[in-house]
Amino acid sequence: MNMGYDGDGSRRMHSEPVHEVAVTSFYMSIQPLPASLVTSIVGTRNVDGKGNEPAQVRNFDDVEKVISSVVSQTGRNLRLPTEAEWEYAASGDKQNIIFSIAGGRDIAYEWCSDWLDWYPESGVVITDPTGPNRGEQHVIRAFNGKRGKYDRSNKIDEDDAYLGLVRLVIKAREIQ
């Protein structure tokens, strides 16, 4: 697939240049993790949402704690989607099923595992890209966001804080 965006606002979103990627088969949860699960692991301090509403988590360290807990409880290699996996799902034929459950919100940003950076310049197809090894902030994506269908951001709420849903993925080859 072609990943990225070169239109209005693309420089601000760090979404240039458009580049070709290949993504191996994976499964993505249709529902983001509910607030009740997330708050039972990390408390309510950095989490918006209650009960079965999708949890919006402000702190990436809390996201990692939640995923670690779910992995230890399930024994599965569950994780956040890479940005390429997220964009592939958002551009696929099931996009309206997966991304229409944002708890009644117009726009719901979602955490990705990649660090935010410019996309690579190379002309080669990258298989299962994971972004740079380090950075200052993780990528957060939104389906039908303020700046385009696949908004890419790092500052979402009024306080310019991180805020994103937690959706889990697993590679298809890891399911037996």
C-alpha positions in Angstrom: 0.0 0.0 0.0 1.0 3.6 -0.3 1.4 5.1 3.1 1.4 8.8 3.9 -0.1 12.0 2.7 1.3 14.9 0.7 -1.7 17.3 0.8 -2.8 20.2 2.9 -1.3 20.1 6.4 0.9 17.1 5.6 4.1 18.9 6.7 2.5 19.7 10.0 1.5 16.1 10.4 5.0 14.8 9.5 3.2 12.6 6.9 5.5 13.1 3.9 6.7 11.6 1.7 4.1 9.0 0.5 6.0 5.7 0.4 5.2 2.1 -0.3 5.0 -0.4 2.5 4.0 -4.1 2.8 2.2 -5.3 5.9 2.1 -9.0 6.7 -1.2 -10.4 7.9 -2.4 -9.4 11.4 -5.6 -9.2 13.5 -6.8 -6.0 15.0 -9.3 -5.7 17.8 -12.6 -4.2 16.6 -13.1 -2.6 20.0 -10.6 -0.4 21.8 -9.9 -1.5 25.4 -12.7 -0.4 27.7 -12.2 2.1 30.5 -13.1 -0.4 33.1 -10.2 -2.7 32.1 -7.7 0.2 31.7 -8.6 1.9 35.0 -8.4 -1.5 36.9 -4.7 -1.7 35.9 -3.5 2.0 36.0 -6.2 3.9 37.9 -8.2 6.8 36.7 -5.6 9.6 36.9 -4.6 9.6 33.2 -7.7 7.9 31.7 -10.9 9.4 30.3 -14.0 7.2 30.0 -16.0 5.0 32.3 -17.3 1.5 32.3 -17.5 0.0 28.8 -16.7 3.3 27.0 -13.4 3.2 25.2 -10.6 4.3 27.4 -8.7 7.4 26.3 -5.2 7.2 27.9 -3.0 10.3 28.3 0.3 8.6 29.3 2.2 6.2 27.1 3.7 4.5 30.1 0.2 3.7 31.3 -0.5 2.2 27.8 2.5 0.0 28.1 1.4 -1.2 31.6 -2.0 -2.1 30.3 -0.6 -4.0 27.4 1.9 -5.8 29.6 -0.9 -6.8 32.0 -3.1 -8.1 29.1 -0.2 -10.1 27.7 0.6 -11.7 31.0 -3.1 -12.6 31.5 -3.7 -14.0 28.0 -0.2 -15.4 27.2 -0.6 -13.9 23.7 1.9 -11.6 22.0 -0.6 -8.7 21.9 0.6 -5.2 21.3 -0.3 -1.8 19.9 -0.5 -1.6 16.1 2.4 -0.2 14.2 1.5 2.9 12.3 1.5 1.0 9.0 -0.9 -1.6 10.4 -3.2 1.1 11.7 -3.2 2.9 8.3 -3.7 -0.4 6.4 -6.8 -1.2 8.6 -8.1 2.4 8.3 -7.9 2.2 4.5 -9.3 -1.3 4.2 -12.9 -2.5 3.4 -13.7 -3.0 7.1 -12.7 0.5 8.1 -16.3 1.6 9.0 -16.8 -1.4 11.3 -13.4 -0.9 13.1 -13.3 2.9 13.4 -17.0 3.8 14.0 -17.1 2.9 17.7 -15.3 5.9 19.2 -17.8 6.1 22.0 -19.9 8.7 20.4 -17.0 11.1 19.9 -16.6 12.7 16.5 -12.8 12.0 16.4 -11.0 9.4 18.4 -7.2 9.3 18.2 -5.5 6.0 18.7 -2.0 5.1 20.0 0.5 3.4 17.6 3.7 1.8 18.7 5.9 3.9 16.4 7.8 7.0 17.5 6.8 10.1 15.5 9.2 11.1 12.8 9.1 11.9 9.1 8.5 9.0 6.8 11.6 7.5 5.0 12.7 8.9 1.6 13.8 5.5 0.2 12.2 4.2 -3.0 12.2 0.6 -1.8 9.1 -1.2 -0.4 9.5 -1.5 3.4 7.9 -4.6 4.9 6.3 -4.2 8.4 7.9 -0.9 9.2 8.1 0.0 12.9 9.3 3.6 12.7 12.5 5.0 14.3 14.1 3.2 17.3 13.5 6.2 19.6 11.9 9.6 19.7 10.2 12.1 21.9 6.6 11.1 21.3 4.6 8.2 19.9 2.3 8.5 16.9 -1.4 8.9 17.5 -3.7 8.5 14.5 -7.4 9.3 13.9 -9.8 8.1 11.3 -11.6 11.0 9.7 -9.6 13.5 11.8 -9.6 17.3 11.7 -6.8 17.3 9.2 -7.8 14.5 6.9 -9.2 11.0 6.7 -6.1 9.4 8.4 -5.0 12.3 10.7 -1.5 11.8 12.2 -0.8 13.8 15.3 0.8 14.0 18.7 -1.2 16.9 20.3 -4.9 16.2 20.6 -6.7 17.7 23.5 -7.1 21.3 24.6 -4.0 21.1 26.8 -1.9 19.8 24.0 -1.6 16.5 25.8 -1.5 13.0 24.4 -4.8 11.3 24.5 -5.6 8.1 22.6 -7.5 4.9 22.5 -5.8 1.5 23.0 -6.4 -1.1 20.3 -4.5 -4.4 20.2 -3.0 -6.4 17.4 -1.4 -9.7 16.9 0.4 -11.1 13.8 -1.7 -13.8 12.1 1.3 -16.3 12.2 1.2 -16.1 16.0 -2.3 -17.6 16.2 -2.5 -21.3 16.3 
